[in-house]
């Protein structure tokens, strides 16, 4: 047989099988209701990204989630630090410095800042 005859024969056999299957199922009265995964879960599950329903707000929601995550991490870090400090037994009592000492410290800082900003020119030029 040639290649064309083989193809023709296989297609005729396939048609005969399909016709026999159709005849076999035509007498059946029961038709099961099938639930595919997508149809079944459509009522229960929603997309977290919501690209199709709310595409314009995706970046805003991502930034919100990052901010919430950052806030949560900072809160956890603060709790951990507080827990570590609770174990310490040494608690120094400090007093606030008097007003005149604070004024002196502020004036010293200002004078140091001025000296750094001021360029000294040599006299010989």
C-alpha positions in Angstrom: 0.0 0.0 0.0 1.1 3.5 -0.7 1.2 6.2 1.9 -2.0 7.9 0.7 -3.9 4.6 1.0 -2.7 4.2 4.6 -3.9 7.7 5.5 -7.2 7.2 3.8 -7.8 3.8 5.5 -6.9 5.3 9.0 -9.2 8.2 8.5 -12.1 5.9 7.5 -11.4 3.7 10.5 -11.5 6.8 12.8 -14.8 7.9 11.3 -16.3 4.5 11.8 -15.1 4.4 15.5 -16.6 7.9 16.1 -19.9 6.9 14.5 -20.1 3.7 16.6 -19.4 5.7 19.7 -22.1 8.2 18.9 -24.6 5.3 18.3 -23.6 3.7 21.6 -24.1 7.0 23.6 -27.4 8.0 21.8 -29.3 5.4 23.8 -28.0 6.6 27.2 -30.4 8.8 29.2 -28.1 9.7 32.1 -25.9 12.8 31.5 -23.6 13.5 34.4 -23.0 17.1 35.5 -19.3 17.7 35.5 -17.6 20.4 37.5 -14.3 21.6 36.2 -11.9 23.1 38.5 -12.4 26.6 37.1 -16.1 26.6 37.3 -16.2 25.1 40.8 -13.8 27.5 42.4 -15.0 30.6 40.6 -17.5 31.2 43.4 -15.1 30.6 46.2 -11.7 31.9 45.1 -10.7 35.4 43.9 -7.5 36.6 42.4 -5.1 38.4 44.8 -3.6 40.4 42.0 -7.0 41.4 40.4 -5.5 42.2 37.1 -8.7 41.8 35.2 -11.1 43.3 37.6 -9.0 46.3 38.9 -6.0 46.8 36.7 -5.6 50.5 37.4 -5.1 50.0 41.2 -2.5 47.3 41.0 0.6 49.5 41.7 -1.2 51.3 44.5 -2.1 48.0 46.2 1.5 46.8 45.8 2.8 49.9 47.5 0.2 49.5 50.2 1.3 45.9 50.9 4.9 46.9 51.0 4.2 49.7 53.5 2.2 47.3 55.7 4.9 44.8 55.5 7.6 47.4 56.4 5.4 48.6 59.4 5.0 45.0 60.6 8.7 44.4 60.4 9.5 47.6 62.3 7.0 46.6 65.0 8.5 43.2 65.3 12.0 44.6 65.5 10.9 47.0 68.3 9.2 44.2 70.2 12.4 42.1 70.0 14.5 45.0 71.1 12.2 45.7 74.0 12.3 42.0 75.0 16.1 42.0 75.0 16.2 45.2 77.1 13.8 43.6 79.6 16.5 41.1 80.5 18.9 43.9 81.5 19.1 44.5 85.2 21.0 47.8 85.1 18.7 50.8 84.7 20.6 54.1 85.0 18.8 57.1 86.3 19.7 60.2 84.2 18.8 63.8 84.8 18.3 66.4 82.2 21.1 69.0 82.0 20.4 72.5 83.2 19.4 75.2 80.7 22.7 77.1 80.8 24.7 74.0 80.1 22.5 73.3 77.0 23.0 76.9 75.8 26.8 76.5 76.2 26.7 73.2 74.2 24.7 74.7 71.4 27.0 77.7 71.1 30.0 75.4 71.0 28.4 73.4 68.2 27.7 76.6 66.3 31.2 77.9 66.6 32.7 74.6 65.4 30.4 74.6 62.4 31.4 78.2 61.6 35.1 77.3 61.8 34.6 74.4 59.3 32.7 76.5 56.9 35.1 79.5 57.1 38.1 79.2 54.7 41.3 80.6 56.1 43.2 82.6 53.5 47.0 82.8 53.9 48.4 86.2 54.7 51.3 86.0 52.3 49.1 86.2 49.1 
